[in-house]
């Protein structure tokens, strides 16, 4: 991401959630508000651009002169929509299950255009939501919220951070984060773009600032995704696309080594989902082409 422009991947993730909510049944994840974050002309431009990408992302499904809406739907499935939708479903399911257990703070790291605080007002009224992201991407979100005419919930805090300069612990505490109470951290779609050291440093920061028993959920690619001889064609296309967009993916984690890595930074592994697990949980029986993304894993951990 450029220091002066909002995250492209955050924009595409929000578009993906919106397109899915508008067009697919049954829904893997129902973001009923995401479409409102886009101006009509922007929606049209993105639809055209992403629809034309089907020739690259799913050449086996591309037909010259195909209907634009069909091209867009196929591109969405191939582009990685299954990552965006299933990780959001997984995370919010765990979050909602945690609220009755006393979770009172929800920290969304790399929040992008996340709509939870607006989409789930009843849940958001019982938990302080910290929406944490780069100042430029966050300013873009706030402009979109204002344009949509949404009222910012009283328990939502927009927290700008530059991870290259700012310490997560300091930024959260300055925003009113209480390290004494149980919290839930969501860190989605970010680990891929960081160095291994940065990933572990951020996880250690979470373990440092959060109360014991707090939960963090994140997704990651496995190391094979970055080895051309082992990576699937689908993964290679995605990596090439984000690299061309100026947001290259850099890091994968070995799922077998992850529990030890988590212990080293003060966390205990709670659950790990492989692509096969994700396929069984969220995509079994679908006939519309959505399937779990190769090499993508989910993990939930607890502050020890």
One Martini backbone bead per residue (centre of mass of N, CA, C, O) as a GRO file, in nm:
protein
  304
    1UNK     BB    1   0.095   0.036   0.022
    2UNK     BB    2   0.056   0.352  -0.001
    3UNK     BB    3   0.105   0.637   0.196
    4UNK     BB    4  -0.134   0.807   0.006
    5UNK     BB    5  -0.314   0.543  -0.030
    6UNK     BB    6  -0.546   0.334  -0.018
    7UNK     BB    7  -0.627   0.017   0.011
    8UNK     BB    8  -0.693  -0.209  -0.233
    9UNK     BB    9  -0.764  -0.471  -0.074
   10UNK     BB   10  -0.984  -0.341   0.100
   11UNK     BB   11  -1.170  -0.266  -0.133
   12UNK     BB   12  -1.207  -0.552  -0.253
   13UNK     BB   13  -1.320  -0.685   0.000
   14UNK     BB   14  -1.575  -0.511   0.017
   15UNK     BB   15  -1.683  -0.579  -0.262
   16UNK     BB   16  -1.707  -0.881  -0.216
   17UNK     BB   17  -1.916  -0.870   0.012
   18UNK     BB   18  -2.128  -0.715  -0.149
   19UNK     BB   19  -2.166  -0.905  -0.390
   20UNK     BB   20  -2.249  -1.153  -0.228
   21UNK     BB   21  -2.500  -1.027  -0.085
   22UNK     BB   22  -2.647  -0.963  -0.367
   23UNK     BB   23  -2.596  -1.268  -0.539
   24UNK     BB   24  -2.579  -1.496  -0.312
   25UNK     BB   25  -2.692  -1.849  -0.260
   26UNK     BB   26  -2.583  -1.900   0.002
   27UNK     BB   27  -2.433  -1.729   0.254
   28UNK     BB   28  -2.129  -1.707   0.402
   29UNK     BB   29  -2.141  -1.381   0.420
   30UNK     BB   30  -2.341  -1.103   0.560
   31UNK     BB   31  -2.287  -0.790   0.411
   32UNK     BB   32  -2.541  -0.555   0.407
   33UNK     BB   33  -2.349  -0.269   0.388
   34UNK     BB   34  -2.107  -0.250   0.186
   35UNK     BB   35  -2.243  -0.116  -0.067
   36UNK     BB   36  -2.275   0.176   0.074
   37UNK     BB   37  -1.955   0.249   0.033
   38UNK     BB   38  -2.046   0.293  -0.269
   39UNK     BB   39  -2.046   0.452  -0.544
   40UNK     BB   40  -2.195   0.399  -0.838
   41UNK     BB   41  -1.945   0.457  -1.021
   42UNK     BB   42  -1.751   0.276  -0.862
   43UNK     BB   43  -1.901   0.012  -0.893
   44UNK     BB   44  -1.883   0.005  -1.203
   45UNK     BB   45  -1.575   0.011  -1.230
   46UNK     BB   46  -1.512  -0.241  -1.059
   47UNK     BB   47  -1.683  -0.442  -1.215
   48UNK     BB   48  -1.530  -0.414  -1.480
   49UNK     BB   49  -1.244  -0.472  -1.383
   50UNK     BB   50  -1.297  -0.750  -1.238
   51UNK     BB   51  -1.436  -0.892  -1.474
   52UNK     BB   52  -1.181  -0.878  -1.671
   53UNK     BB   53  -1.000  -1.073  -1.476
   54UNK     BB   54  -1.091  -1.365  -1.556
   55UNK     BB   55  -0.869  -1.428  -1.770
   56UNK     BB   56  -0.654  -1.459  -1.538
   57UNK     BB   57  -0.793  -1.621  -1.290
   58UNK     BB   58  -1.004  -1.790  -1.512
   59UNK     BB   59  -0.937  -1.910  -1.809
   60UNK     BB   60  -1.135  -2.166  -1.812
   61UNK     BB   61  -1.399  -1.945  -1.786
   62UNK     BB   62  -1.333  -1.789  -2.039
   63UNK     BB   63  -1.534  -1.585  -2.271
   64UNK     BB   64  -1.577  -1.424  -2.535
   65UNK     BB   65  -1.836  -1.197  -2.467
   66UNK     BB   66  -1.927  -1.221  -2.197
   67UNK     BB   67  -2.116  -1.159  -1.949
   68UNK     BB   68  -2.040  -0.932  -1.709
   69UNK     BB   69  -2.179  -1.073  -1.462
   70UNK     BB   70  -2.041  -1.346  -1.505
   71UNK     BB   71  -1.751  -1.250  -1.497
   72UNK     BB   72  -1.762  -1.136  -1.210
   73UNK     BB   73  -1.842  -1.393  -1.058
   74UNK     BB   74  -1.591  -1.558  -1.147
   75UNK     BB   75  -1.381  -1.362  -1.037
   76UNK     BB   76  -1.462  -1.369  -0.740
   77UNK     BB   77  -1.403  -1.671  -0.694
   78UNK     BB   78  -1.096  -1.658  -0.799
   79UNK     BB   79  -0.972  -1.400  -0.633
   80UNK     BB   80  -1.063  -1.473  -0.307
   81UNK     BB   81  -1.348  -1.468  -0.175
   82UNK     BB   82  -1.320  -1.718   0.012
   83UNK     BB   83  -1.142  -1.578   0.214
   84UNK     BB   84  -1.305  -1.329   0.298
   85UNK     BB   85  -1.571  -1.482   0.387
   86UNK     BB   86  -1.466  -1.711   0.581
   87UNK     BB   87  -1.303  -1.536   0.782
   88UNK     BB   88  -1.540  -1.363   0.874
   89UNK     BB   89  -1.720  -1.589   0.975
   90UNK     BB   90  -1.527  -1.710   1.180
   91UNK     BB   91  -1.474  -1.460   1.355
   92UNK     BB   92  -1.768  -1.371   1.427
   93UNK     BB   93  -1.847  -1.635   1.560
   94UNK     BB   94  -1.641  -1.618   1.791
   95UNK     BB   95  -1.722  -1.347   1.900
   96UNK     BB   96  -2.024  -1.403   1.969
   97UNK     BB   97  -1.945  -1.641   2.164
   98UNK     BB   98  -1.774  -1.443   2.364
   99UNK     BB   99  -1.964  -1.227   2.488
  100UNK     BB  100  -2.097  -1.402   2.728
  101UNK     BB  101  -1.785  -1.429   2.858
  102UNK     BB  102  -1.685  -1.098   2.877
  103UNK     BB  103  -1.640  -0.952   2.627
  104UNK     BB  104  -1.553  -0.580   2.583
  105UNK     BB  105  -1.334  -0.600   2.339
  106UNK     BB  106  -1.279  -0.497   1.989
  107UNK     BB  107  -1.005  -0.567   1.771
  108UNK     BB  108  -0.929  -0.425   1.446
  109UNK     BB  109  -0.680  -0.525   1.243
  110UNK     BB  110  -0.695  -0.401   0.953
  111UNK     BB  111  -1.001  -0.299   0.890
  112UNK     BB  112  -1.072  -0.105   0.675
  113UNK     BB  113  -1.419  -0.176   0.564
  114UNK     BB  114  -1.549  -0.242   0.825
  115UNK     BB  115  -1.908  -0.311   0.956
  116UNK     BB  116  -1.983  -0.421   1.237
  117UNK     BB  117  -2.075  -0.165   1.411
  118UNK     BB  118  -2.322  -0.120   1.199
  119UNK     BB  119  -2.444  -0.421   1.151
  120UNK     BB  120  -2.417  -0.487   1.489
  121UNK     BB  121  -2.563  -0.305   1.722
  122UNK     BB  122  -2.620  -0.497   1.958
  123UNK     BB  123  -2.331  -0.599   1.997
  124UNK     BB  124  -2.186  -0.311   1.991
  125UNK     BB  125  -2.334  -0.217   2.268
  126UNK     BB  126  -2.129  -0.436   2.444
  127UNK     BB  127  -1.872  -0.330   2.272
  128UNK     BB  128  -1.562  -0.217   2.220
  129UNK     BB  129  -1.451  -0.065   1.916
  130UNK     BB  130  -1.134  -0.110   1.742
  131UNK     BB  131  -1.031   0.067   1.456
  132UNK     BB  132  -0.735  -0.047   1.294
  133UNK     BB  133  -0.528   0.176   1.090
  134UNK     BB  134  -0.423   0.339   0.848
  135UNK     BB  135  -0.479   0.668   0.802
  136UNK     BB  136  -0.568   0.656   0.501
  137UNK     BB  137  -0.773   0.423   0.515
  138UNK     BB  138  -0.940   0.546   0.746
  139UNK     BB  139  -1.024   0.806   0.601
  140UNK     BB  140  -1.181   0.659   0.382
  141UNK     BB  141  -1.390   0.529   0.566
  142UNK     BB  142  -1.505   0.795   0.686
  143UNK     BB  143  -1.606   0.907   0.419
  144UNK     BB  144  -1.802   0.675   0.356
  145UNK     BB  145  -1.977   0.699   0.605
  146UNK     BB  146  -2.071   0.988   0.552
  147UNK     BB  147  -2.196   0.936   0.270
  148UNK     BB  148  -2.401   0.711   0.385
  149UNK     BB  149  -2.519   0.829   0.670
  150UNK     BB  150  -2.381   0.724   0.916
  151UNK     BB  151  -2.372   0.642   1.250
  152UNK     BB  152  -2.150   0.663   1.496
  153UNK     BB  153  -2.086   0.472   1.735
  154UNK     BB  154  -2.007   0.519   2.068
  155UNK     BB  155  -1.812   0.237   2.072
  156UNK     BB  156  -1.641   0.364   1.841
  157UNK     BB  157  -1.288   0.343   1.745
  158UNK     BB  158  -1.065   0.530   1.570
  159UNK     BB  159  -0.729   0.389   1.496
  160UNK     BB  160  -0.444   0.518   1.411
  161UNK     BB  161  -0.166   0.348   1.228
  162UNK     BB  162   0.196   0.305   1.207
  163UNK     BB  163   0.375   0.019   1.206
  164UNK     BB  164   0.664   0.152   1.143
  165UNK     BB  165   0.631   0.353   1.423
  166UNK     BB  166   0.410   0.223   1.598
  167UNK     BB  167   0.284   0.111   1.900
  168UNK     BB  168   0.023  -0.077   1.975
  169UNK     BB  169   0.001  -0.037   2.279
  170UNK     BB  170   0.000   0.275   2.278
  171UNK     BB  171  -0.238   0.327   2.087
  172UNK     BB  172  -0.456   0.179   2.248
  173UNK     BB  173  -0.432   0.325   2.519
  174UNK     BB  174  -0.491   0.611   2.399
  175UNK     BB  175  -0.791   0.498   2.304
  176UNK     BB  176  -0.890   0.320   2.582
  177UNK     BB  177  -0.759   0.064   2.640
  178UNK     BB  178  -0.815  -0.230   2.851
  179UNK     BB  179  -0.587  -0.459   3.001
  180UNK     BB  180  -0.798  -0.597   3.225
  181UNK     BB  181  -0.982  -0.698   2.995
  182UNK     BB  182  -1.138  -0.889   2.789
  183UNK     BB  183  -1.044  -0.971   2.448
  184UNK     BB  184  -1.082  -0.920   2.082
  185UNK     BB  185  -0.888  -1.024   1.798
  186UNK     BB  186  -0.861  -0.902   1.460
  187UNK     BB  187  -0.641  -1.049   1.185
  188UNK     BB  188  -0.704  -0.977   0.853
  189UNK     BB  189  -0.520  -0.978   0.565
  190UNK     BB  190  -0.192  -0.930   0.671
  191UNK     BB  191   0.042  -1.139   0.707
  192UNK     BB  192   0.128  -1.166   0.403
  193UNK     BB  193   0.263  -0.853   0.397
  194UNK     BB  194   0.470  -0.947   0.604
  195UNK     BB  195   0.705  -1.019   0.796
  196UNK     BB  196   0.780  -1.252   1.017
  197UNK     BB  197   0.871  -1.057   1.241
  198UNK     BB  198   0.613  -0.878   1.231
  199UNK     BB  199   0.412  -1.092   1.307
  200UNK     BB  200   0.537  -1.168   1.584
  201UNK     BB  201   0.537  -0.884   1.703
  202UNK     BB  202   0.230  -0.843   1.700
  203UNK     BB  203   0.156  -1.088   1.874
  204UNK     BB  204   0.318  -0.989   2.118
  205UNK     BB  205   0.159  -0.726   2.157
  206UNK     BB  206  -0.105  -0.860   2.223
  207UNK     BB  207  -0.002  -1.024   2.470
  208UNK     BB  208   0.080  -0.761   2.626
  209UNK     BB  209  -0.199  -0.582   2.619
  210UNK     BB  210  -0.364  -0.827   2.696
  211UNK     BB  211  -0.557  -1.015   2.864
  212UNK     BB  212  -0.604  -1.291   3.004
  213UNK     BB  213  -0.792  -1.484   2.761
  214UNK     BB  214  -0.759  -1.358   2.515
  215UNK     BB  215  -0.838  -1.319   2.163
  216UNK     BB  216  -0.692  -1.437   1.846
  217UNK     BB  217  -0.753  -1.381   1.495
  218UNK     BB  218  -0.607  -1.543   1.201
  219UNK     BB  219  -0.449  -1.537   0.886
  220UNK     BB  220  -0.269  -1.770   0.656
  221UNK     BB  221  -0.015  -1.875   0.479
  222UNK     BB  222   0.169  -2.106   0.351
  223UNK     BB  223   0.485  -2.182   0.234
  224UNK     BB  224   0.399  -2.308  -0.047
  225UNK     BB  225   0.287  -2.042  -0.183
  226UNK     BB  226   0.616  -1.950  -0.231
  227UNK     BB  227   0.642  -2.220  -0.413
  228UNK     BB  228   0.609  -2.283  -0.735
  229UNK     BB  229   0.614  -2.608  -0.720
  230UNK     BB  230   0.364  -2.597  -0.487
  231UNK     BB  231   0.183  -2.399  -0.598
  232UNK     BB  232  -0.098  -2.303  -0.702
  233UNK     BB  233  -0.238  -2.140  -0.958
  234UNK     BB  234  -0.421  -1.963  -0.787
  235UNK     BB  235  -0.201  -1.848  -0.601
  236UNK     BB  236  -0.013  -1.731  -0.819
  237UNK     BB  237  -0.218  -1.525  -0.925
  238UNK     BB  238  -0.260  -1.366  -0.666
  239UNK     BB  239   0.032  -1.280  -0.617
  240UNK     BB  240   0.060  -1.130  -0.887
  241UNK     BB  241  -0.168  -0.921  -0.847
  242UNK     BB  242  -0.070  -0.779  -0.580
  243UNK     BB  243   0.201  -0.700  -0.693
  244UNK     BB  244   0.087  -0.518  -0.920
  245UNK     BB  245  -0.075  -0.337  -0.695
  246UNK     BB  246   0.159  -0.290  -0.457
  247UNK     BB  247   0.082  -0.565  -0.256
  248UNK     BB  248   0.287  -0.779  -0.159
  249UNK     BB  249   0.342  -1.098  -0.081
  250UNK     BB  250   0.577  -1.252   0.180
  251UNK     BB  251   0.425  -1.461   0.394
  252UNK     BB  252   0.459  -1.777   0.554
  253UNK     BB  253   0.319  -2.045   0.755
  254UNK     BB  254   0.372  -2.318   0.953
  255UNK     BB  255   0.133  -2.503   1.097
  256UNK     BB  256   0.316  -2.697   1.269
  257UNK     BB  257   0.479  -2.443   1.407
  258UNK     BB  258   0.273  -2.244   1.536
  259UNK     BB  259   0.242  -2.321   1.838
  260UNK     BB  260   0.540  -2.246   1.906
  261UNK     BB  261   0.529  -1.951   1.815
  262UNK     BB  262   0.307  -1.867   2.012
  263UNK     BB  263   0.448  -1.937   2.277
  264UNK     BB  264   0.691  -1.734   2.230
  265UNK     BB  265   0.460  -1.476   2.246
  266UNK     BB  266   0.214  -1.561   2.463
  267UNK     BB  267   0.053  -1.798   2.319
  268UNK     BB  268  -0.237  -2.017   2.263
  269UNK     BB  269  -0.353  -2.259   2.089
  270UNK     BB  270  -0.695  -2.331   1.986
  271UNK     BB  271  -0.713  -2.310   1.656
  272UNK     BB  272  -0.692  -2.494   1.336
  273UNK     BB  273  -0.736  -2.427   0.983
  274UNK     BB  274  -0.756  -2.582   0.700
  275UNK     BB  275  -0.859  -2.596   0.385
  276UNK     BB  276  -1.026  -2.853   0.443
  277UNK     BB  277  -1.182  -2.741   0.684
  278UNK     BB  278  -1.307  -2.498   0.536
  279UNK     BB  279  -1.456  -2.656   0.325
  280UNK     BB  280  -1.638  -2.819   0.521
  281UNK     BB  281  -1.763  -2.571   0.684
  282UNK     BB  282  -1.835  -2.352   0.415
  283UNK     BB  283  -1.854  -2.539   0.114
  284UNK     BB  284  -2.024  -2.769   0.141
  285UNK     BB  285  -2.244  -2.826  -0.137
  286UNK     BB  286  -2.155  -2.633  -0.336
  287UNK     BB  287  -2.241  -2.515  -0.695
  288UNK     BB  288  -2.094  -2.209  -0.757
  289UNK     BB  289  -1.753  -2.234  -0.704
  290UNK     BB  290  -1.710  -2.220  -0.416
  291UNK     BB  291  -1.389  -2.237  -0.239
  292UNK     BB  292  -1.133  -2.306  -0.084
  293UNK     BB  293  -0.822  -2.178  -0.031
  294UNK     BB  294  -0.525  -2.234  -0.120
  295UNK     BB  295  -0.306  -2.211   0.165
  296UNK     BB  296  -0.535  -2.127   0.365
  297UNK     BB  297  -0.539  -2.022   0.710
  298UNK     BB  298  -0.667  -2.060   1.041
  299UNK     BB  299  -0.643  -1.880   1.367
  300UNK     BB  300  -0.663  -1.944   1.724
  301UNK     BB  301  -0.582  -1.751   2.021
  302UNK     BB  302  -0.444  -1.729   2.357
  303UNK     BB  303  -0.372  -1.558   2.629
  304UNK     BB  304  -0.144  -1.678   2.880
   0.00000   0.00000   0.00000
